[in-house]
Amino acid sequence: MQAVHAKSALTPQGWLGDARLVIEAGVIRRVEAGVSPQPDDERCDLIVPGMPNLHSHAFQRGMAGLAETRGPAADNFWTWREAMYRFALTMSPDDVEAVAAMLYVEMLEAGFTRVGEFHYLHHDRDGRPYAAIGEMAARIAAAAFESGLRLTLLPCFYAHATFGGAPPRPEQRRFVCDLDGFARLVEEARAAIAALSGAGLGLAPHSLRAVTTEELAAIVAMAGPAPIHIHVAEQTKEVEDCLAWRHARPIEHLLGVAPVDQRWCLIHATHATKTEIVRIASSGATVGLCPVTEANLGDGTFGAAQFRVQGGRFGIGSDSNVLIGVADELRQLEYAQRLALRERNVIGDAKASTGRALFEAALRGGGAALAAPARLEPGAPADFVSLRRDHALVDGLKPDGALDAWIFVDSGLVDRVWVGGEKLVENGRHRRRDAIETRFRSAIRSLRAA
């Protein structure tokens, strides 16, 4: 039994003053309000639930910053993708584990406590499956175990180069499976996460470009009640190609052929029409927004303001992992809406904190998308974050103001992070960072020399 006392804690009932979280076996047993700290309590100023990161491609962290040179023609998502393919073809299982472990340390230091790993780097460099087809999934699980970050593993089915079942390209050879091979991979992924506390498994048909309608139906049946994540309508070319193939837009086609409901997370949905936004909200699906990556790749801006008015649910992810930060993703989400609409405080309520509205919405959406609710209440996992209040622009602010300051003023306010009641980050630094970073540096040097 242990306890953490906070001057303010963000719960489903709102901010509680002088809150005491009593923790046993990694679970919050009691939340007491208006009480003094006990002598052995750990003391904090402000505590919030750990944020779910609903969309990550861990291996791409290794190429962060390497695609920021303009080519001879216009750069876009598709030219970036070619660079990503080249990088993916160089990585060994040891490289993947080293990069993922470092990434997961950075996520914890940023205030994320769970990741949805959309995992599609499956096979050896020549495209042949490893002796254990789930080798790479096991490396992702090992990285999560070493870092302490909770994992929802989303093995990805990827079979085709574009719409209509086109054969995969040679540079996609490490991703592709048939349905039988994918079923074996899923079972090995399930075994790989079995020892991880609080881990979950979902399935990820990569996109309508990479799966046929028949394959999509088979994967949905395979998933049962588990989360289903899919990239959709990220790029205008994707929309144009889908229209040419099916005379329907990607989201329109998906909603017509699949039983999209609360199990689903539609990643990006950037180029959703107003009608599609209404239909997504009505379906109960979560939209997985990755604002930093979407800005970095020049994807466009999702109509989040309209989606929120319709009661739609969204969460945040770090996708390509070019930058890791809870506050950074939420700030970019809000600023993109401001730029598109030429308004301020778009994702917010009248006379209320925009930072809190963003944060609580992303908590709800991320928890739903990963089937792992994130909240401070009895019976919930003891996964939470404390924020520093010693910044001159934060000192003296009320809790909502401090949350606004974290998101809009200084994203480096994360002080401590607990997962399952275990303190993994203190003074903003993960306790295993040194050893994990040493291995990461070695892997990056090797990859850049390849």
N, C-alpha and C positions, 0 to 999 in steps of 0.2 A: 504494500500500500504506500502510495506517495501522493503528494498534493502540490499544486502550483497555484499561487495566489496572484491575481492581477487587479490593478486598480480599475481596469475596464476590460470586459471580454464580450466579443460579438457572438451572440447566441441566436437561435431562431426567434426568440422573443424580443430581440434588439440588444442594445448594450446593457450589460449588467455591471453595476459598480461594486467594487470590493468583492470580486468573484473568486471563489475557491473551487478548483477542479480536483476532485478526488479520483485517483487513478489506481486501478488494480488489474494486473495481468494484461496490460496494454489497452484497457478499455476505461472510458470515463464512467465511473460509478455514480457520482453525485456532482451536481453543480449548485453550489451554495452562493447566495447573493447577500450583500450587505454585512459581511462578516470580516473579522480581523484575521490576519495571517497567524498561523500557528508557528511555534519556534522552528520547526523543521521544514516548513514550506519553502519552496523556491518562489522568489518574488519577481514580478514583472510589472511593467507599466500598462501595456496594452497587448491583448492576445486576440488573434483571429484564427478561424479554421485554416488548415493547409489547403492550398488551391489544387484541384485536379488539372493536369495538363492532358487534354484529351487527344492530342495528335502530335506524334513525334516520329521522325525517321532518324534514329540515333546515329547511324553511320555517317550521315551528312554533316555532323558536327566537325568531322575531320577535315572537311573542305571549306569551312567557314572562312570568308575573306579571300578565297582564291578565285572567285569569279567576278571580281569587281573591276576588270579591265575591258574597255569597250573593244569589240572586234571591228573588222573592216566594214561590216554592214550593221544595220540596226540590231541591238541586242534585245532579246525578249526571253520569255519562259523557255521557248524551244531551244534556243542556243545555250541557255543555262543547263537545260536537261542533257545536252550532249556532253558538257563538262562533267556533270554528275555521273553519267554512265561511265566515262573514262575513269573517274575516281573509284567508283564502285568495283570496277574490274580489277583493281589492284589489291583489294583488302583480303587479308587472311582472317580466319576465326580469332586468332590472338589480337589482331588489329581491331576487329569489331568489338571485342570485349573490352579492350583498353579504352577505346574512344567512348563506348557507351558508359563505362564506369565513371569516366571524367565528366561526361555530360550529366549524368544523374547526380553527381556531387554538386555541380553548378545549379541544377534545378532545385535541389534542396536548399542551397544557399540563397536562392532567389525567392523561396517561399512556396514552391510546389512540393507536395508530399505524395502524389501519385502521378504516374504517367500511363497514357494509352499508347503503347508502342506499335505503330502500324508497320509491321515487320515484313519486308519483301525481299531482302537480300538473303536468299536461301542456299544457293549451290556454290560449288567450287568455281574457280576462275574460268574453267573450260565449259562450264554449264552442267557438268555431271553432278548428280546428287552426292553428298558426302555419304560415307558408309552408314552413318546415322543421319537420316534425312533432316532431322531437327537439330543438327549440330549448331547452326547459327542461332536458333531460338534458345538453345541451352546457354549459349554465350551471353545473350541478352539477359536471361534469368540470372546468370552468375553475376553480371554487372549490377543488377538490381539488388541482389543479396549483399554484395560487398558494400554498396553505397547506403543501403537501408531504405531506398525509395520504394514505395509500393508500386506494383506493376499490374496493369491490365494488358496482357499480351494479345495482340490482334494479328495472327498469322494472315498473310495477304495472298489471295489467289490472283494470279497474273498469267494470262495465257496468250494474249494477242497484241499486235502492234497498234491496231486502230479498230474503228467500228466495223461490224460485219464479220468478225472472226478472222481478220487478216493474220497471216503467220507472224510470229514474233521476229523482231530484228536480231541479228547476231549480238549486238551490244546489250540486249535484254536477257541474255541466256542465263544469267544468275538468278533471275526472278521467276522463270516460267515453270508451271506444273500442269499436269492433267489432273482430273478430279480424283483419281485413285491415289496418285502421289500426294495430292494436297490432303486427302483424308489421313494418310499415314503421317504427314507432317504435323497435322493438328493434334494427333494423338501423342506424338513425341513432344510437342509444345506443352500439352497438358501435363505430361509427366515431368517436364523440366521445371514447371512452376509449382509443383505439388508441395515442395518443402518451404515455399515462400509464404510468410504470414500475410494474410489478407489479399493474396494475388487473385486475379480473375482472368478469364479467357473469353474472347469474343472472336468474330470472324470478319475479314475485310476483303470483300471483292474489290479489287483495286479501283476500277472505274468502269464506266460503260464502254470505254475504248478497249479495255483489256479483258473483258468477259463477254460472252454471248448471253442472250436472254435465257437460253436453256441452262447455261452454266450458273447464271445468277440464281435461277430457281433452285438448282441443286444445292448451292451454298446456303441459301436461306433455310432450306429444309435441314441441312446439316447443323445450322446454328441453333435451331430450336428457340428457347427463350433468351439466349445470350445476346449481348450487344452485336450489332452489325454496323460497320463503318464503311463508307464509300466516298471517294473523291467524285465530285460532280460539278460541272459548269464553272470550273476555275478560270478558263481562258475563252476568249471570243472565238478562236479557231476551233476549239472543241464544240462550241455551239454551232458554228457554221458546218462543221463536218457531220454532226449529228443530224442537222436539218437536211443535208444532202443525202444522208443514208436513210433516214426514217421519216423525213418531213415533219419532224418533231424536235423540240429543244430537249437537251439532256434531262432536265428536271421533269419536264412534262412527260417524257418517255419513261423515266424511272417510276414516277407515280402511277403510270398506266400499266406497268408490267410487274411491279413488285408490291408486296403488302407492307408498305412503309407505315410504321407506327412508332410507339415510344421506344422500341428497341433500337431504332436506327439513329445514326449520326451522319448527317450529310456534310462532308468536309468541304469547306469554302462556299459552295453555292453562290459564288460571286456574281454571276450573271443571271440571277433569278429575276423574272419579270414580277410586276406587282401581283398578277394573278397567281403566279407560282409561290410567291411569299405567303399569300393567304392560304394556299393549299398545304404548304409545308407546316405552317402553324396549326392548321386544323388536324393534320395527321398525328401530331404529338411528337414528331421527330425533333431531335436537337440539331441545330446547325453548328458545326465546328469551325469557328473562326480563328485564323492564324494571322492576325493583322500585320505583324512584323514581316513575316515571310511574304505575305500577299503584297506588301509594299515593296519589299526587296526584289521580287520577281516581276513587278509591274502588272499584277493580275487585274486589279480594279478594286472596287469598293462594294461590298454587300449592303443591301438596303436595311441595315440593322434598326433604324428608327421606325420604319414601317412595320418591320417584323415584331418589334417589341409592342407596338400599339395593338397588333393582332394577337398578342398573348404568346408569341413564339418564344422558344427556349433556345439559348445559345450558351456555348462554353468557349474557352480559349485553348489554343495549342501553340506549340513552338515549331512544328512542321520541319523545315530545313535546318533549324537550330543555328541560324546565323547569329542570333542574339538570344540570350536566355534571361527572361525576367517576367514575373507576374505583372509588375507595375508597367513594364514596357509594352506588353501586349494590350493591357487595358487602356493605356494612354493612347497608343496608336489607333485602337478601335474608335475611341471617342474623337480623336483629332481627324481621322479620315471622314467621319460623319460631319464634323464641323466644316471641313473643306468642301465636301460634296454639297452640303445644304446651305453653306454660308450662314450658319447659326452657331450658338454656343450652348454648352450644357445640354447636349442632345439626348444622351442616354441617361436621363434623370427625371425626377419628379419635381413639381413646383415647390420651391422653397425647401429643397432637400439636397443632401450631398450627392453629387454626381459620382464621386469615387465610390461611395457606398453602394449606389445603385448598380454600377458596373461590377463591383466585387461580388455582391450577393447574387446577381444574375449569373455570373460565371461560375460561382459555386454550385448553384442549382443545376445549370446545364451540364457542367462537367461531371457532377455526381450522377446525373441521370444517364449520360452517355457512356459512363464506365461502370454503371450498376454498382456504385459505391458512394452513397450520400456523404457529403462533407459538411459536418456541422458539430457544434459544441453542445452536446446534450447527453444525458445518461444513456448508456448502452452503445454510444458511438465510439469508434476507435479514437484513441488519444493522439490525434494527428493535428498539431497546431503550431502557430508561429507567433513569436513575440516581436514587436517593433520597438525600435529605439525612439525615445522622446527627447534626446539631448541635442538634436539639431536646433540651431537658433530660430529657424522658421517654424519649428514644430512645438517648441517649448510653450506650454500654457494653452495649447489648442484643446478643444473638446475632442472626444474620440472620432467623430465624423471628420473633423478638420485634420486630425492626424492621418486618417486614411486617405483623404484628399491629398495631403502633402506627400505621402508615400507614392501615390500614383502620378501626381502631376509636378512634384517639386524635386524629390530625391528618391530614386528607386533603390538606393542602398541602405534603407532603414531596417532591413531584416537583421535581427539580433540573434535569436535562438530559434531552433526548429526541433520539434519532437515528432517522432513517428512511433506509434504504439507505446507511448509513454517514455521512449528512449530518446534522450537528447543527443541529436546527431550534429547539430550546428550550434556553435557558441561564439559570440562576438563576430558573427557573420561568416565564420569559417568552419567547414566540415572537419570533423575530428580525424578523418582518414585521408584528408586531401593530399598530404605530402607523398605518401606511398602511391596513391592512385595517379597523382599528377606526374610522378617520375616515370611510371610505366607509359602513360599517355604521351609524354614528350618523346620517349624512345620510339613509339609507334609512329608518331607524326613525322619524325625525322626520316624513318625508313620509307614511309609512304611518299614523301616528297622527293626522295632520291630515286624512286622507282621509275 
